[in-house]
Amino acid sequence: MYRLLEFLRKIHVLLIFILLECVAIHFYANSTPYTRARLLSASNAVVGTIYRAAAGVRCYFGLGRENRHLTEEIIRLRNELDIYRLAFEEKQLQALRDTVISPYDYLPARVVHNSIGRQENFLTLNKGMRDGVRENMAVLTPNGAMVGYVLSCSDRYAVCISLLNTSFRASGRLASSDHFGSISWPGIDSRRIRLSEIPKYAHVIPGDTILTTDYSFYFPSGIPIGRVVDYKSVEETASYDISVEPFADFSTLKEVILVGNDDSYERMMLENETIGPDR
Amino acid sequence: MYDALKYILLFVLTLLLQLFFFNALQLGPYVTPLVYIAFIVLLPMKMPPLYVLLSGLLMGVLMDIGMGTAGLNTIATLLTAYARIWILNLIVGKEYVSEGGIPGIASIGRKKFLRYAGIMTLLQCAVFFPFETMNGNLFLHTLLRIIASWAITLLFVWLIALVFTHNNIRSQN
């Protein structure tokens, strides 16, 4: 008995090490992107303020480019406004307003923390529940290209899964032919994402645009995702794997637009009731 | 002998540096410096292994919360903290370790410190990145990430050790 105790005393550090390591591995193996986003949300209560200050400094240095973008945007909107003015004069806008009710609402936000070098990259935005951010809202660049969606939000911050996250999944379709497949990130290059499961008989043209489909809970239909760069065939599944250059440049991302879909909750509830949550 | 306050300061400093400087640096897909390990590297040589392990646990858990990695940093840091005494005994020598003191550049010599800190940081990177990827297909990519991140991590651990032990020598005089 004494010997056993002596032996245990000798290896107690090893035992504690093994125990702690097992707990850590268990926790890590069972974590999901949601767990990680919740951890980030929790730490943002403390570190968010500092991230925001740092992002403020970075923003200051990007003001020149920001100004140029704004000017371009103003010109584009002016042009659009002219078109609407014409339409209004022709009494067409009134008719439009009566028939179309958009289910989407929009909200601008600033990126206060972002990473591209990890396997699981997340973005932290400076808007939270207080500002009307909800989970599952789509995140787009100011030009409207896909960035990710909101996983978790606190009062003042929102943590979003980035397109550059190996757990990210969305559906995408070829603009020219409407064939659709699954969008994911292989985890290597921040300028290349993958569109897989495109059937072999589809006609893939390099340079073609990839858009979101109508099936997504998170993204409105027709949101631009990226441009086809290259493709290769996968023999086992008789399909194409397409290499796509995303339109969003994550390394310079500062401002984003959040898009909420008022109908998505109703749709999710209905589909869960009918088909079950594990679709 | 060793100043607890100085170590608390080092802990807070490496933590803040990692969270607000190194994690915000975007050095491309291959480089993610894990500089917070400098704290474990610089702990007193005579510190009981259990305390080193618990320091590693605390650092790992705080990093996991701050980086949103749910256990990844803890897994790597625990192993590095546990292996530290073996690495120290191997590189610096048992007799010297039992005398205590900080395993700094001046105290154990440049060559030995480079080997000691090199093995410690390599161990940290060699556990962190494969666990993060969890995908055998990305073997080469992961290997490149380990090597590139290791080199940068070692460089900054060296710099932190320089600053930390420099102050120490001055305060002893």
HADDOCK unambig.tbl for C-alpha pairs under 7 A between the chains (distance, minus, plus):
assign (segid A and resid 13 and name CA) (segid B and resid 49 and name CA) 6.95 0.50 0.50
assign (segid A and resid 13 and name CA) (segid B and resid 50 and name CA) 5.62 0.50 0.50
assign (segid A and resid 17 and name CA) (segid B and resid 82 and name CA) 6.91 0.50 0.50
assign (segid A and resid 21 and name CA) (segid B and resid 75 and name CA) 5.84 0.50 0.50
assign (segid A and resid 21 and name CA) (segid B and resid 78 and name CA) 6.79 0.50 0.50
assign (segid A and resid 24 and name CA) (segid B and resid 71 and name CA) 5.11 0.50 0.50
assign (segid A and resid 24 and name CA) (segid B and resid 74 and name CA) 6.36 0.50 0.50
assign (segid A and resid 24 and name CA) (segid B and resid 75 and name CA) 5.81 0.50 0.50
assign (segid A and resid 25 and name CA) (segid B and resid 71 and name CA) 6.59 0.50 0.50
assign (segid A and resid 25 and name CA) (segid B and resid 75 and name CA) 6.48 0.50 0.50
assign (segid A and resid 27 and name CA) (segid B and resid 70 and name CA) 6.78 0.50 0.50
assign (segid A and resid 27 and name CA) (segid B and resid 71 and name CA) 6.13 0.50 0.50
assign (segid A and resid 28 and name CA) (segid B and resid 70 and name CA) 5.34 0.50 0.50
assign (segid A and resid 28 and name CA) (segid B and resid 71 and name CA) 4.73 0.50 0.50
assign (segid A and resid 28 and name CA) (segid B and resid 72 and name CA) 6.31 0.50 0.50
assign (segid A and resid 31 and name CA) (segid B and resid 70 and name CA) 6.48 0.50 0.50
assign (segid A and resid 36 and name CA) (segid B and resid 68 and name CA) 4.69 0.50 0.50
assign (segid A and resid 36 and name CA) (segid B and resid 69 and name CA) 5.85 0.50 0.50
assign (segid A and resid 36 and name CA) (segid B and resid 70 and name CA) 5.82 0.50 0.50
assign (segid A and resid 37 and name CA) (segid B and resid 68 and name CA) 6.43 0.50 0.50
assign (segid A and resid 39 and name CA) (segid B and resid 65 and name CA) 5.41 0.50 0.50
assign (segid A and resid 39 and name CA) (segid B and resid 68 and name CA) 5.22 0.50 0.50
assign (segid A and resid 40 and name CA) (segid B and resid 65 and name CA) 6.42 0.50 0.50
assign (segid A and resid 40 and name CA) (segid B and resid 66 and name CA) 6.35 0.50 0.50
assign (segid A and resid 40 and name CA) (segid B and resid 67 and name CA) 6.68 0.50 0.50
assign (segid A and resid 40 and name CA) (segid B and resid 68 and name CA) 4.89 0.50 0.50
assign (segid A and resid 43 and name CA) (segid B and resid 65 and name CA) 6.20 0.50 0.50
assign (segid A and resid 43 and name CA) (segid B and resid 66 and name CA) 5.68 0.50 0.50
assign (segid A and resid 115 and name CA) (segid B and resid 26 and name CA) 6.92 0.50 0.50
assign (segid A and resid 116 and name CA) (segid B and resid 26 and name CA) 6.95 0.50 0.50
assign (segid A and resid 116 and name CA) (segid B and resid 29 and name CA) 6.75 0.50 0.50
assign (segid A and resid 117 and name CA) (segid B and resid 26 and name CA) 6.77 0.50 0.50
assign (segid A and resid 117 and name CA) (segid B and resid 28 and name CA) 5.57 0.50 0.50
assign (segid A and resid 117 and name CA) (segid B and resid 29 and name CA) 4.17 0.50 0.50
assign (segid A and resid 117 and name CA) (segid B and resid 30 and name CA) 6.69 0.50 0.50
assign (segid A and resid 117 and name CA) (segid B and resid 31 and name CA) 6.95 0.50 0.50
assign (segid A and resid 117 and name CA) (segid B and resid 32 and name CA) 6.68 0.50 0.50
assign (segid A and resid 118 and name CA) (segid B and resid 29 and name CA) 6.91 0.50 0.50
assign (segid A and resid 119 and name CA) (segid B and resid 132 and name CA) 6.75 0.50 0.50
assign (segid A and resid 119 and name CA) (segid B and resid 133 and name CA) 6.46 0.50 0.50
assign (segid A and resid 188 and name CA) (segid B and resid 29 and name CA) 6.67 0.50 0.50
assign (segid A and resid 189 and name CA) (segid B and resid 29 and name CA) 6.55 0.50 0.50
